[in-house]
Amino acid sequence: MRADRLVSLVLLLRQHGRLSATTLARELEVSTRTVLRDIEALSAAGVPVYAERGRHGGFALLPGFQTELTGLNHDEALALLVAGSRRGAQVFGLGAALASAMRKVVDALPESSRATAAGAARRLLIDPETDLLARREAAEEVPDSTVTEVRRAVFAGHKLRIHYAAVGRAPTWRTVDPIGLVTVRGQGYLLATRSGADRTYRLSRVLAAEELPEPAQRPDRVDLDRAWQERSTRFRTGGDQVSVRVRVDPERREELVGTALAVHAEETEAGGWLRLEVSFQDSRHAEWALWHLATSAEALAPEWLRTSLHRRAAAIACCYEQPS
């Protein structure tokens, strides 16, 4: 909304001093033309913002201008700043809202505490993108329009229609009763029920979503942490799961781990490749995952998986053996 953007613009100028229109546009995720219109609107409303021309020019507020945002002490603001560093907001399509909220948190502090809290927050790192072994966490791409529809249905308590692509299957439409959203290691999940049965959907596999007007059939109160633990346990122990030993190129590790149910062991070979023991939902799931990695991975065991992949590769090679 424009009102929120105007507040964010004022806070940016208060916290950073003089900023160019280009910098403001990047921070607010709008065009420079929109920034110039917003500056005019602020001036008309009596906010003392002025322009400085020249190579190092930009927009700034008159010294001493104050906004009325109070109520947070130093530790409360620090806790919010640290929480704001987590990637859950990005997963659920709230990145821009989080950035705006963090600017307000900093501005709510007294002048004497503002720099201290911001500096302290920079001394804490939560959930970095890589661990000590330089393994990158796979980033999920979920369209904002899709995750917004999912989020609205969850909060409003309405039924949700999703176009979902399950592993190894063609995408299909299904109507679910959303219960809540969970983020784990930067990956988002929708907890829901379908025809009364528990279902868990990975947000990155939701290709489209539509909030329906009908109320969802779900309890008024829910313990998401407990529900997630129960579903995780059932998922890891149910079905015809298979355990696979595989060696994989480090650059393709996240693709393998991203589709496996769990990683039980991992070590690095002398040549740099990784040797892992992972589990899949069933034999079809295991074959699909290894086949998509092509020569970047090799199934070491069980033998039936190696045989199956060999037969599939031989069939492809036979198909292309002769010129078309």
C-alpha positions in Angstrom: 0.0 0.0 0.0 1.2 3.5 -0.7 0.8 4.7 2.9 3.2 2.0 4.1 5.6 2.9 1.3 5.6 6.6 2.3 6.3 5.6 6.0 9.2 3.4 4.8 10.6 6.2 2.7 10.7 8.5 5.7 12.3 5.9 7.9 15.0 5.2 5.2 15.8 8.9 5.1 15.9 9.1 8.9 18.2 6.1 9.3 20.5 6.7 6.4 20.5 10.5 5.8 20.8 11.6 2.2 19.8 8.9 -0.4 19.5 9.1 -4.1 16.2 8.3 -5.9 17.8 5.2 -7.4 18.8 3.9 -4.0 15.3 4.6 -2.6 13.7 2.9 -5.5 15.9 -0.2 -5.0 15.1 -0.4 -1.3 11.3 0.1 -1.8 11.2 -2.1 -4.9 9.5 0.5 -7.0 10.6 2.7 -10.0 12.4 6.0 -9.6 9.4 7.8 -11.0 7.3 6.4 -8.2 9.9 7.6 -5.7 9.7 11.1 -7.1 5.9 11.1 -6.9 6.1 9.9 -3.2 8.6 12.7 -2.4 6.1 15.3 -3.8 3.3 13.7 -1.7 5.4 13.9 1.5 6.3 17.5 0.8 2.6 18.4 0.2 1.8 16.7 3.5 4.2 18.8 5.4 7.1 16.4 5.8 10.3 18.4 5.6 12.0 16.5 2.8 14.3 18.4 0.4 16.5 17.6 -2.6 20.3 18.2 -2.9 21.6 18.4 -6.4 25.0 17.5 -7.7 27.1 14.4 -8.0 26.6 13.4 -4.4 23.1 14.7 -4.1 19.8 13.1 -3.2 16.9 13.5 -0.8 17.1 14.2 2.9 15.0 15.3 5.8 15.6 18.5 7.7 17.7 17.9 10.8 15.7 17.2 14.0 12.6 15.8 12.2 11.1 13.0 14.4 8.4 10.4 13.9 6.2 9.1 16.6 7.1 5.4 16.9 7.9 4.3 20.4 7.4 1.4 22.9 10.3 -0.9 22.3 13.3 -1.3 24.6 16.8 -2.3 23.4 16.5 -6.0 23.9 13.0 -6.2 22.4 14.2 -4.4 19.2 17.3 -6.6 19.1 15.2 -9.8 19.3 13.0 -8.6 16.4 16.0 -7.6 14.3 17.6 -11.1 14.8 14.3 -12.8 14.1 14.0 -10.7 10.9 17.2 -12.3 9.6 15.5 -15.6 9.2 14.4 -16.7 5.7 10.8 -17.7 6.7 9.5 -14.4 5.5 11.0 -14.9 2.1 9.6 -18.4 1.8 6.1 -17.2 2.7 6.3 -14.2 0.3 6.7 -11.6 3.1 10.2 -10.3 2.3 9.1 -6.8 1.4 6.9 -6.6 4.5 9.7 -7.8 6.7 12.1 -5.1 5.4 9.5 -2.4 6.1 8.9 -3.8 9.6 12.6 -3.9 10.4 13.0 -0.2 9.4 10.2 0.7 11.8 11.8 -1.4 14.6 15.1 0.5 14.3 13.3 3.8 14.1 11.3 3.0 17.3 14.5 3.1 19.3 15.8 6.2 21.0 18.6 7.8 19.1 21.2 6.7 21.7 20.2 3.0 21.3 19.6 2.9 17.5 23.2 2.3 16.4 23.9 -0.1 19.3 21.0 -2.4 18.5 21.6 -2.4 14.7 25.3 -3.1 15.4 24.5 -5.9 17.8 22.1 -7.6 15.3 25.0 -7.6 12.8 27.0 -9.7 15.3 24.5 -12.6 15.2 24.0 -14.9 12.2 20.9 -17.1 12.0 20.6 -20.0 9.5 23.4 -19.1 7.0 23.1 -20.3 3.4 26.1 -22.6 3.8 27.4 -24.7 6.6 31.0 -25.4 7.7 31.5 -27.9 4.9 30.5 -25.2 2.3 27.3 -27.0 1.5 24.8 -24.6 0.2 21.2 -24.7 1.2 18.9 -25.1 -1.8 16.8 -22.0 -2.4 13.2 -22.4 -3.2 11.5 -20.3 -5.9 7.8 -19.8 -5.2 5.9 -17.2 -7.2 4.5 -14.4 -4.9 1.1 -14.7 -6.4 0.9 -18.4 -5.5 2.2 -18.1 -2.0 0.0 -15.1 -1.4 -3.1 -17.1 -2.3 -2.0 -20.0 0.0 -1.3 -17.6 2.9 -4.7 -15.9 2.5 -6.5 -19.2 2.6 -4.6 -20.3 5.7 -5.3 -17.1 7.6 -8.9 -16.7 6.5 -9.7 -20.4 7.2 -11.0 -21.0 3.6 -10.6 -24.0 1.4 -7.8 -23.9 -1.1 -7.5 -25.2 -4.6 -3.9 -26.0 -5.7 -2.2 -27.2 -8.8 0.4 -29.6 -7.3 3.3 -31.4 -8.9 4.1 -34.5 -6.8 7.5 -36.1 -7.3 7.5 -38.2 -10.5 3.8 -37.5 -11.3 2.0 -35.2 -13.6 0.6 -32.0 -11.9 -3.1 -32.2 -10.8 -5.6 -29.9 -9.2 -6.8 -30.7 -5.8 -8.9 -29.0 -3.1 -7.6 -29.0 0.5 -8.4 -27.6 3.9 -5.3 -25.6 4.9 -4.1 -25.8 8.5 -0.8 -23.9 8.6 2.5 -23.1 7.0 5.9 -24.4 8.2 9.4 -23.5 7.0 12.3 -25.8 7.5 15.8 -24.9 6.4 14.5 -22.4 4.0 11.9 -24.8 2.5 8.2 -24.0 2.9 5.4 -26.6 3.5 1.6 -26.4 3.6 0.0 -28.5 6.3 -3.6 -29.4 5.2 -6.2 -32.1 5.2 -7.9 -33.6 2.1 -11.1 -35.5 2.5 -10.2 -35.7 6.2 -6.8 -37.2 5.7 -3.5 -35.4 6.7 -1.6 -34.0 3.8 1.7 -32.1 3.6 2.6 -30.1 0.4 5.9 -28.6 -0.5 5.3 -24.9 -1.5 7.9 -25.1 -4.3 5.8 -27.8 -6.0 2.5 -25.7 -5.9 2.3 -24.4 -9.4 -0.8 -22.3 -8.9 -3.3 -21.7 -6.1 -6.8 -20.3 -5.6 -8.4 -19.3 -2.4 -12.0 -20.5 -2.3 -14.9 -18.8 -0.5 -16.0 -22.0 1.3 -14.8 -22.3 5.0 -12.2 -24.9 5.6 -13.0 -28.0 7.7 -10.3 -27.7 10.4 -10.1 -27.3 14.2 -10.2 -23.8 15.7 -6.9 -24.3 17.5 -3.8 -26.2 16.3 -0.4 -27.0 17.7 1.7 -26.7 14.5 4.9 -27.9 16.1 3.3 -31.1 17.3 1.5 -31.6 14.0 4.8 -31.2 12.1 6.6 -33.7 14.4 3.8 -36.3 13.9 3.8 -35.9 10.2 7.5 -36.0 9.9 7.6 -39.3 11.9 5.0 -40.9 9.7 6.7 -39.7 6.5 10.1 -41.1 7.5 8.8 -44.4 8.7 5.8 -45.1 6.5 5.4 -46.7 3.1 7.8 -49.0 1.3 10.9 -47.0 2.0 14.2 -48.0 0.5 17.7 -47.1 1.7 20.3 -46.2 -1.0 24.1 -45.7 -0.9 25.1 -43.2 -3.6 28.2 -41.2 -4.6 27.4 -37.7 -6.0 29.1 -34.6 -7.4 29.1 -32.0 -4.6 27.5 -29.5 -7.0 24.5 -31.7 -7.3 24.2 -32.7 -3.7 21.3 -30.4 -2.9 19.2 -31.8 -5.7 19.7 -35.3 -4.3 19.0 -34.3 -0.7 16.1 -32.1 -1.7 14.1 -35.1 -3.1 15.3 -37.7 -0.5 13.3 -38.4 2.7 16.4 -38.3 4.9 20.2 -38.4 4.9 21.6 -41.1 7.3 25.3 -40.8 6.6 27.7 -38.7 4.6 31.4 -38.6 3.9 33.8 -37.0 1.4 35.8 -39.2 -0.9 39.5 -38.5 -1.7 38.5 -37.1 -5.1 36.1 -34.6 -3.7 32.8 -36.5 -4.4 30.4 -37.2 -1.6 29.3 -40.6 -0.5 25.8 -40.6 1.1 23.3 -43.0 2.5 19.8 -41.7 1.9 16.3 -43.0 2.0 13.5 -42.7 -0.5 9.7 -43.3 -0.3 9.9 -46.4 -2.5 11.9 -47.9 -5.4 10.2 -45.8 -8.0 11.1 -42.6 -6.1 14.8 -43.8 -5.8 15.1 -44.6 -9.5 13.5 -41.3 -10.5 15.9 -39.3 -8.3 19.1 -41.0 -9.4 18.1 -41.0 -13.1 17.6 -37.2 -13.1 21.1 -36.7 -11.8 22.5 -38.6 -14.8 26.3 -39.0 -14.6 26.6 -36.6 -11.6 25.6 -39.5 -9.3 26.1 -43.2 -9.1 24.0 -45.6 -7.1 26.3 -48.0 -5.2 23.6 -50.1 -3.5 21.2 -51.9 -3.6 22.1 -53.9 -6.7 18.5 -53.9 -8.0 18.7 -50.1 -8.3 22.0 -50.3 -10.3 20.4 -52.9 -12.6 17.3 -50.8 -13.1 19.3 -47.7 -14.0 21.5 -49.7 -16.3 18.5 -51.1 -18.2 17.1 -47.7 -18.6 20.4 -46.2 -19.8 20.9 -49.2 -22.2 17.4 -48.6 -23.7 18.2 -44.9 -24.2 21.6 -45.8 -25.8 19.9 -48.3 -28.1 17.4 -45.7 -29.2 20.2 -43.3 -30.3 22.6 -45.9 -31.5 21.6 -45.5 -35.2 21.2 -42.2 -37.1 17.6 -41.0 -37.3 
